[in-house]
Amino acid sequence: MTIIAETPAPTRIVFGTDGWRARVADEFTFENVRRCADGVARYVVDRGETAKGVVVAYDRRFASEHFAMAASEVLLAHDIPVLYSERAVPTQMSSYEVVERGAAAGIVITASHNPWTDNGFKVKAPTGAAGGPEMLSVIEAAIAANGGQAIERRPFAEAEAAGMVERFDPFPGYETFVRRTVDLDALKAADVHVLVEPMYGAGAGWIPRLLDGGRIRTTEIHQERNPFFGGINPEPIQPWVDEALGMLAGGRYDLGMLLDGDADRAGAADERGSFIHQLQVTGLLMYYMAEHRGLRQSVVVSVNNTSMAERLGERYGIPVHETAVGFKFIAPKMLETDAMMGAEESGGYGFGMHLPERDGIYANLLLLDLFLREKAAGRWPVSKMLEHFHEIAGPSFYRRIDVHVERAAYPAVKKHLLVGLRDSPPTEIDGESIVRVQALDTNDGFKFFAADGSWLLIRASGTEPLVRVYTEAISPDLRDHLVAAGERLVRDA
């Protein structure tokens, strides 16, 4: 047998909608983490912000703390002080620390809700938001230039002994920060029982600790660290949260709060174990801000988020802005428009009165506050409140699927699909009349609108060999029909 060996080329590292993610020991290696850290370090040095330091944090995935230390050693070699998390923490805690300390940037080792085989590298801007396109393009260029080169590093222990490393625990400061905008004591006083599902992730313990010491009862499952995540994807959607939904259906709890693996995404369920999907949560949080807090600042949503935002915007006189997919687009728009809220389809919610970045813990606290205020108004249990909400916001039946394509065939499929839909946009899809077609600003997909406001979105991934199909419809049957039609469009490309 003949074995052909090839000299490996440096990994091409591209930051997607939120950071760079790859399979551990394949592309996600210590070498590549050091390359990423070197890119951040050069960005900070070139801006003359070395003295401000960089926050470094990590989640509970396999070897995350070791990758974080490797990244820190590269920063330290550039004489950049490191603020290092003393334990695994939710991703947004790095955002909080960046803002609180006026740091030049933040690095988080996490793959968020990706499969357990992966890890990732996220970058935070000085605002606490995800690094935007301009910041990331500079960092990506530096990474592209350092492939195959030796990356300087300074031993962590030596630098710590020299006073260049400060370890931090974000909880006390974060609790104080949250209390500026959330009445935690009122939440603690509520006579309700909440089931918390952190999915073995870095958010374990945070919600029970924030709500401890009152009448409210919290039961948290999957608290332990498990880099295998029990064999599930740590994403707070079905089917990965079915165990929690089954427990809720048993009748012992009033509602469920869900977090993803790094706790920057939120999910919820009612007392019957019915999943409250991500687009509903967007609408619920917008309703809460307008109806219960009297806020009227703008709202920013991703193109694959809910049409309820527009309807609620019309009802309450709230401007609604739409961006491309990802908080690296949402956060800058939030800051530009002084938005009270930003929301993406995948369960990430940020708030102007808090942080312009996703925070699943904070979003869940706001949902709890909403449900308790609605309870005081006589709309209880949560399922009854949801019925009232949809009378105001309209129906929303949502689904997303990923259509996987063979890697070798993907470039041709992607080109054929996008060029074909651009040159010959359909006037109907499987019998459903299409009244409007919207090309995505990122040139990676199209959104098709039916006359009743239902929509289908087809978006080709730029980092994985798959095409995502999304829909929001006025009925479950139409939702399923549109998703099936979208999948056929992709398969036939």
C-alpha positions as CSV (number, residue, x, y, z in Angstrom):
1,M,0.0,0.0,0.0
2,T,1.3,3.4,-0.9
3,I,1.0,6.2,1.7
4,I,1.0,9.7,0.4
5,A,2.1,12.3,3.0
6,E,1.6,16.0,2.5
7,T,3.2,18.9,4.4
8,P,0.3,20.4,6.5
9,A,-0.5,24.0,5.7
10,P,-1.3,26.4,8.6
11,T,-4.9,26.3,9.5
12,R,-7.0,29.0,7.9
13,I,-8.8,30.6,10.9
14,V,-12.0,32.5,10.2
15,F,-14.3,34.0,12.8
16,G,-17.9,33.2,12.1
17,T,-21.0,34.7,13.6
18,D,-19.4,34.5,17.0
19,G,-15.8,33.5,17.2
20,W,-13.8,30.6,15.7
21,R,-14.7,27.0,16.5
22,A,-13.2,23.7,15.5
23,R,-12.7,20.2,16.6
24,V,-10.3,19.7,19.5
25,A,-7.0,18.1,18.5
26,D,-7.8,18.5,14.8
27,E,-7.8,22.2,14.1
28,F,-8.4,23.4,17.6
29,T,-4.9,22.9,18.9
30,F,-2.6,24.8,21.3
31,E,-0.7,26.1,18.3
32,N,-3.8,27.6,16.7
33,V,-5.0,29.0,20.0
34,R,-1.7,30.7,20.4
35,R,-2.0,32.1,16.9
36,C,-5.4,33.6,17.7
37,A,-4.1,35.1,20.9
38,D,-1.1,36.6,19.0
39,G,-3.6,38.2,16.6
40,V,-5.4,39.8,19.6
41,A,-2.2,40.8,21.2
42,R,-1.0,42.6,18.0
43,Y,-4.4,44.3,17.7
44,V,-4.0,45.7,21.3
45,V,-0.4,46.7,20.9
46,D,-1.0,48.5,17.6
47,R,-3.8,50.5,19.3
48,G,-1.4,51.5,22.1
49,E,-3.7,49.9,24.7
50,T,-1.2,47.4,26.2
51,A,-1.6,48.8,29.7
52,K,-5.3,48.3,29.8
53,G,-4.9,44.5,29.8
54,V,-7.0,41.7,28.4
55,V,-9.6,39.6,30.2
56,V,-9.3,35.9,29.6
57,A,-12.0,33.4,30.6
58,Y,-13.1,29.9,29.7
59,D,-16.0,27.4,29.9
60,R,-16.2,23.8,31.1
61,R,-15.3,22.1,27.9
62,F,-12.4,19.7,27.6
63,A,-9.1,21.4,28.5
64,S,-10.6,24.9,28.2
65,E,-8.6,26.2,31.2
66,H,-5.4,24.9,29.6
67,F,-6.2,26.6,26.3
68,A,-7.0,29.8,28.2
69,M,-3.6,29.7,30.0
70,A,-1.9,29.1,26.6
71,A,-3.6,32.2,25.2
72,S,-2.6,34.2,28.3
73,E,1.0,33.3,27.9
74,V,1.1,34.8,24.4
75,L,-0.5,38.0,25.7
76,L,2.0,38.2,28.5
77,A,4.9,37.8,26.1
78,H,3.6,41.1,24.5
79,D,3.7,42.7,28.0
80,I,-0.1,42.8,28.2
81,P,-1.5,42.3,31.7
82,V,-4.0,39.4,32.0
83,L,-7.1,39.4,34.0
84,Y,-7.7,35.6,34.4
85,S,-10.9,33.9,35.5
86,E,-10.3,31.8,38.6
87,R,-12.8,29.2,37.4
88,A,-15.0,28.4,34.4
89,V,-17.6,31.2,34.0
90,P,-20.4,32.2,31.6
91,T,-19.1,33.9,28.5
92,Q,-20.9,37.2,29.3
93,M,-18.9,37.5,32.6
94,S,-15.9,38.3,30.4
95,S,-18.0,41.0,28.8
96,Y,-18.9,42.4,32.2
97,E,-15.3,42.3,33.3
98,V,-14.0,44.0,30.1
99,V,-16.5,46.9,30.7
100,E,-16.0,47.1,34.4
101,R,-12.2,47.2,34.2
102,G,-11.9,49.2,31.0
103,A,-9.9,46.4,29.4
104,A,-8.6,46.6,25.8
105,A,-10.3,43.3,24.8
106,G,-11.5,40.0,26.1
107,I,-10.8,36.4,25.1
108,V,-13.1,33.5,25.9
109,I,-12.3,29.8,25.3
110,T,-15.6,28.3,24.5
111,A,-17.6,26.7,21.7
112,S,-20.9,27.8,23.1
113,H,-23.5,25.3,22.1
114,N,-21.4,23.3,19.6
115,P,-21.0,19.5,20.0
116,W,-18.7,18.3,22.8
117,T,-16.0,17.5,20.3
118,D,-15.4,21.2,19.6
119,N,-13.9,24.2,21.4
120,G,-13.6,27.8,20.3
121,F,-12.1,31.2,20.7
122,K,-14.2,34.3,21.1
123,V,-13.1,37.9,21.1
124,K,-14.8,40.7,23.1
125,A,-14.5,44.4,22.2
126,P,-13.9,47.1,24.8
127,T,-17.7,47.7,24.9
128,G,-18.2,44.2,26.1
129,A,-19.9,43.3,22.8
130,A,-18.6,40.6,20.5
131,G,-15.8,41.8,18.4
132,G,-17.3,43.4,15.3
133,P,-16.3,42.9,11.7
134,E,-13.7,45.7,11.7
135,M,-11.9,44.5,14.8
136,L,-12.0,40.9,13.7
137,S,-10.7,41.6,10.2
138,V,-7.6,43.1,11.7
139,I,-7.1,40.1,14.0
140,E,-7.8,37.6,11.2
141,A,-5.2,39.3,9.1
142,A,-2.6,39.0,11.8
143,I,-3.5,35.4,12.3
144,A,-3.2,34.7,8.6
145,A,0.3,36.2,8.7
146,N,1.6,34.2,11.7
147,G,0.9,30.7,10.4
148,G,4.0,28.4,10.6
149,Q,5.9,30.9,12.8
150,A,7.0,30.5,16.3
151,I,4.7,32.4,18.7
152,E,6.5,34.0,21.7
153,R,5.1,33.2,25.1
154,R,5.9,34.0,28.7
155,P,5.4,31.3,31.4
156,F,2.1,31.9,33.2
157,A,3.5,31.2,36.7
158,E,6.5,33.5,36.2
159,A,4.2,36.3,34.9
160,E,1.8,35.8,37.8
161,A,4.6,36.0,40.3
162,A,5.7,39.3,38.7
163,G,2.3,40.8,39.1
164,M,1.2,40.6,35.5
165,V,-1.7,38.3,36.2
166,E,-4.8,39.0,38.3
167,R,-7.3,36.3,38.9
168,F,-10.9,37.4,39.3
169,D,-14.3,36.0,40.5
170,P,-17.0,38.0,38.6
171,F,-20.0,36.9,40.8
172,P,-20.0,39.7,43.5
173,G,-19.6,42.5,41.0
174,Y,-22.1,40.9,38.5
175,E,-24.7,40.6,41.2
176,T,-24.3,44.3,42.1
177,F,-24.4,45.1,38.4
178,V,-27.7,43.2,37.9
179,R,-29.3,44.8,40.9
180,R,-29.2,48.2,39.1
181,T,-31.9,47.0,36.7
182,V,-33.5,43.9,38.3
183,D,-35.2,43.8,41.7
184,L,-33.7,40.5,42.8
185,D,-35.3,40.7,46.2
186,A,-38.8,40.8,44.6
187,L,-37.9,37.7,42.5
188,K,-36.6,36.0,45.7
189,A,-39.9,36.7,47.4
190,A,-42.0,34.9,44.8
191,D,-43.9,31.8,45.7
192,V,-42.9,29.8,42.7
193,H,-40.8,26.7,41.9
194,V,-38.4,27.1,39.0
195,L,-36.5,24.2,37.2
196,V,-33.1,25.4,36.0
197,E,-31.3,23.4,33.2
198,P,-27.7,24.7,32.6
199,M,-26.8,21.7,30.4
200,Y,-23.7,20.8,32.4
201,G,-22.3,24.2,31.4
202,A,-20.6,27.2,32.9
203,G,-23.9,28.7,33.9
204,A,-24.5,26.0,36.6
205,G,-25.1,27.5,40.0
206,W,-25.5,31.1,38.9
207,I,-29.3,31.4,38.8
208,P,-29.9,29.5,42.1
209,R,-27.2,31.6,43.7
210,L,-28.7,34.9,42.5
211,L,-32.1,33.9,43.8
212,D,-31.0,32.3,47.0
213,G,-32.3,33.4,50.4
214,G,-36.0,34.0,49.7
215,R,-39.3,32.2,49.3
216,I,-38.6,31.2,45.7
217,R,-37.5,27.6,45.1
218,T,-35.1,26.6,42.5
219,T,-34.1,23.0,41.4
220,E,-31.1,22.8,39.2
221,I,-30.2,19.7,37.2
222,H,-27.0,18.7,35.4
223,Q,-24.8,20.9,37.6
224,E,-21.7,18.9,37.4
225,R,-18.9,19.5,34.9
226,N,-19.2,17.0,32.0
227,P,-17.2,17.8,28.9
228,F,-19.2,15.1,27.1
229,F,-22.4,17.0,28.0
230,G,-24.1,13.7,28.6
231,G,-24.0,13.0,24.9
232,I,-26.2,16.0,23.9
233,N,-25.5,19.3,22.2
234,P,-25.5,21.9,25.0
235,E,-28.0,24.1,23.1
236,P,-31.3,25.1,24.9
237,I,-33.6,23.8,22.3
238,Q,-35.4,20.5,21.6
239,P,-34.5,17.7,21.6
240,W,-31.5,18.5,23.8
241,V,-33.8,19.9,26.6
242,D,-36.3,17.1,26.5
243,E,-35.3,15.7,29.9
244,A,-36.1,19.0,31.5
245,L,-39.3,19.3,29.6
246,G,-40.4,15.9,30.9
247,M,-39.7,16.9,34.4
248,L,-41.8,20.0,34.0
249,A,-44.6,17.9,32.5
250,G,-44.7,16.1,35.8
251,G,-46.4,19.1,37.4
252,R,-43.9,20.0,40.2
253,Y,-42.7,23.2,38.7
254,D,-44.1,26.6,37.6
255,L,-41.7,27.2,34.8
256,G,-38.3,26.2,33.3
257,M,-35.2,28.3,32.7
258,L,-32.7,26.9,30.2
259,L,-29.1,27.9,29.4
260,D,-26.6,26.8,26.8
261,G,-23.1,25.5,27.5
262,D,-21.6,28.9,28.1
263,A,-24.8,30.5,29.4
264,D,-24.9,33.3,27.0
265,R,-28.1,31.9,25.4
266,A,-31.4,31.5,27.1
267,G,-34.5,29.3,26.8
268,A,-37.7,28.7,28.6
269,A,-40.6,26.3,29.1
270,D,-44.0,26.5,30.7
271,E,-45.4,24.5,33.6
272,R,-46.7,21.8,31.3
273,G,-43.3,21.2,29.8
274,S,-44.1,23.0,26.5
275,F,-41.0,24.5,25.0
276,I,-41.1,28.3,24.5
277,H,-39.1,28.7,21.3
278,Q,-36.4,31.3,20.7
279,L,-38.5,33.6,18.6
280,Q,-41.3,33.6,21.2
281,V,-38.7,34.6,23.8
282,T,-37.7,37.5,21.6
283,G,-41.3,38.6,21.5
284,L,-41.8,38.1,25.2
285,L,-38.8,40.1,26.2
286,M,-39.8,42.9,23.9
287,Y,-43.3,42.9,25.3
288,Y,-41.9,42.9,28.8
289,M,-39.7,46.0,28.1
290,A,-42.6,47.9,26.5
291,E,-45.6,46.8,28.6
292,H,-44.1,46.4,32.0
293,R,-41.1,48.8,32.0
294,G,-42.5,51.4,29.7
295,L,-39.4,51.5,27.5
296,R,-39.7,52.7,23.8
297,Q,-36.1,52.6,22.6
298,S,-35.3,50.7,19.4
299,V,-35.0,46.9,19.1
300,V,-32.4,45.1,16.9
301,V,-33.2,41.6,15.5
302,S,-31.4,39.3,13.2
303,V,-32.9,38.6,9.8
304,N,-33.9,35.1,10.9
305,N,-35.7,36.3,13.9
306,T,-39.5,36.9,14.5
307,S,-42.0,38.9,12.6
308,M,-43.6,39.6,16.0
309,A,-41.0,42.2,16.6
310,E,-42.5,44.3,13.8
311,R,-46.0,43.8,15.0
312,L,-45.0,44.7,18.6
313,G,-43.0,47.7,17.3
314,E,-46.1,49.0,15.5
315,R,-48.2,48.5,18.7
316,Y,-45.9,50.3,21.0
317,G,-44.2,52.8,18.7
318,I,-40.8,51.1,18.9
319,P,-38.3,51.3,15.9
320,V,-37.1,47.8,14.9
321,H,-33.8,47.4,13.0
322,E,-32.8,44.2,11.2
323,T,-29.2,43.0,10.8
324,A,-27.3,40.0,9.5
325,V,-27.0,36.9,11.6
326,G,-24.7,37.1,14.6
327,F,-24.1,39.4,17.5
328,K,-21.1,40.8,15.8
329,F,-23.7,42.6,13.7
330,I,-26.4,43.1,16.3
331,A,-24.2,44.6,19.0
332,P,-22.8,47.5,16.8
333,K,-26.3,48.3,15.7
334,M,-27.5,48.3,19.3
335,L,-24.8,50.8,20.1
336,E,-25.5,52.9,17.0
337,T,-29.2,53.1,17.7
338,D,-29.2,53.2,21.5
339,A,-31.3,50.1,21.4
340,M,-33.0,48.7,24.5
341,M,-32.6,45.1,23.3
342,G,-31.0,43.0,20.6
343,A,-32.0,39.5,19.8
344,E,-30.9,36.7,17.5
345,E,-32.8,33.6,16.4
346,S,-30.5,31.2,18.2
347,G,-31.5,32.3,21.7
348,G,-29.1,35.2,22.3
349,Y,-30.5,38.4,23.9
350,G,-28.6,41.5,24.9
351,F,-29.9,44.7,26.6
352,G,-29.0,48.3,26.5
353,M,-29.6,48.8,30.2
354,H,-27.2,45.8,30.9
355,L,-24.7,44.7,28.2
356,P,-24.7,45.0,24.4
357,E,-23.9,41.3,24.4
358,R,-25.8,38.0,24.9
359,D,-26.5,37.1,28.5
360,G,-28.7,34.0,29.1
361,I,-28.7,34.4,32.9
362,Y,-29.9,38.0,32.7
363,A,-32.5,37.2,30.0
364,N,-33.9,34.4,32.2
365,L,-34.2,36.8,35.2
366,L,-36.2,39.2,33.0
367,L,-38.4,36.4,31.8
368,L,-39.0,35.4,35.5
369,D,-39.8,39.0,36.3
370,L,-42.2,39.1,33.3
371,F,-44.1,36.0,34.4
372,L,-44.4,37.2,38.0
373,R,-45.8,40.6,36.8
374,E,-48.3,38.8,34.6
375,K,-49.2,36.5,37.5
376,A,-50.0,39.6,39.6
377,A,-52.2,40.7,36.7
378,G,-54.2,37.4,36.9
379,R,-52.5,35.8,33.9
380,W,-51.2,32.6,35.4
381,P,-49.9,29.9,34.9
382,V,-47.3,30.6,32.3
383,S,-49.3,28.8,29.6
384,K,-52.2,31.2,30.1
385,M,-49.9,34.2,30.0
386,L,-48.6,32.9,26.6
387,E,-52.1,32.7,25.2
388,H,-52.6,36.4,26.2
389,F,-49.2,37.3,24.7
390,H,-50.1,35.8,21.3
391,E,-53.4,37.6,21.2
392,I,-51.3,40.7,21.2
393,A,-48.2,39.7,19.1
394,G,-49.9,37.3,16.7
395,P,-49.1,33.6,16.0
396,S,-45.6,32.3,15.8
397,F,-44.8,28.7,14.8
398,Y,-41.1,28.3,14.2
399,R,-38.7,25.6,13.1
400,R,-35.0,25.4,11.9
401,I,-33.2,22.5,10.4
402,D,-29.7,22.1,9.1
403,V,-29.3,20.4,5.8
404,H,-25.9,18.7,5.7
405,V,-24.0,18.4,2.4
406,E,-20.9,16.4,1.5
407,R,-17.9,18.6,2.1
408,A,-16.4,18.0,-1.4
409,A,-19.7,18.8,-3.0
410,Y,-20.6,21.8,-0.9
411,P,-19.0,24.6,-2.9
412,A,-20.9,23.6,-6.0
413,V,-24.2,23.1,-4.2
414,K,-23.8,26.5,-2.5
415,K,-23.0,28.3,-5.7
416,H,-25.8,26.6,-7.6
417,L,-28.3,27.4,-4.8
418,L,-27.4,31.0,-4.3
419,V,-27.0,31.9,-8.0
420,G,-30.1,30.0,-9.0
421,L,-32.3,31.8,-6.4
422,R,-30.8,35.1,-7.3
423,D,-31.2,34.8,-11.0
424,S,-34.6,33.0,-10.9
425,P,-36.4,33.8,-7.6
426,P,-39.5,31.7,-7.2
427,T,-42.9,33.2,-7.3
428,E,-44.2,30.2,-5.3
429,I,-42.7,27.5,-3.2
430,D,-44.5,24.1,-3.3
431,G,-47.8,25.8,-3.9
432,E,-47.3,28.7,-1.5
433,S,-47.4,32.1,-3.3
434,I,-44.3,34.2,-2.6
435,V,-45.0,38.0,-2.5
436,R,-41.5,39.2,-1.7
437,V,-37.9,37.9,-1.8
438,Q,-35.2,39.5,0.3
439,A,-31.5,38.8,-0.4
440,L,-29.4,38.7,2.7
441,D,-26.9,41.5,3.1
442,T,-24.2,38.9,3.7
443,N,-24.9,37.4,0.3
444,D,-25.3,33.9,1.7
445,G,-29.1,33.4,1.4
446,F,-32.6,34.5,0.7
447,K,-35.8,35.1,2.7
448,F,-39.1,34.4,1.1
449,F,-42.4,36.0,2.3
450,A,-45.9,34.6,1.9
451,A,-48.9,36.9,1.7
452,D,-50.0,36.0,5.3
453,G,-46.6,37.1,6.7
454,S,-45.1,33.6,7.0
455,W,-41.6,33.3,5.8
456,L,-38.9,30.8,4.8
457,L,-35.2,31.6,5.0
458,I,-32.4,29.6,3.3
459,R,-28.9,30.5,4.4
460,A,-25.6,28.8,3.4
461,S,-23.0,28.4,6.1
462,G,-19.6,30.1,5.5
463,T,-17.7,27.8,7.8
464,E,-19.5,24.4,7.7
465,P,-20.8,22.2,4.8
466,L,-24.5,22.8,5.5
467,V,-27.4,25.0,4.6
468,R,-29.8,26.3,7.3
469,V,-33.5,26.4,6.6
470,Y,-35.7,28.5,8.9
471,T,-39.3,29.3,8.9
472,E,-41.9,31.2,11.0
473,A,-45.5,30.6,10.0
474,I,-49.1,31.3,11.2
475,S,-49.8,27.6,11.8
476,P,-47.9,24.4,12.6
477,D,-49.0,22.8,9.4
478,L,-47.7,25.7,7.3
479,R,-44.5,25.7,9.3
480,D,-43.8,22.1,8.5
481,H,-44.9,22.5,4.9
482,L,-42.4,25.4,4.4
483,V,-39.5,23.7,6.1
484,A,-40.0,20.6,3.9
485,A,-40.2,22.7,0.8
486,G,-37.0,24.6,1.8
487,E,-35.2,21.3,2.4
488,R,-36.2,20.1,-1.1
489,L,-34.9,23.3,-2.6
490,V,-31.5,22.6,-1.0
491,R,-31.4,18.9,-1.9
492,D,-32.3,19.7,-5.6
493,A,-29.5,22.3,-5.9
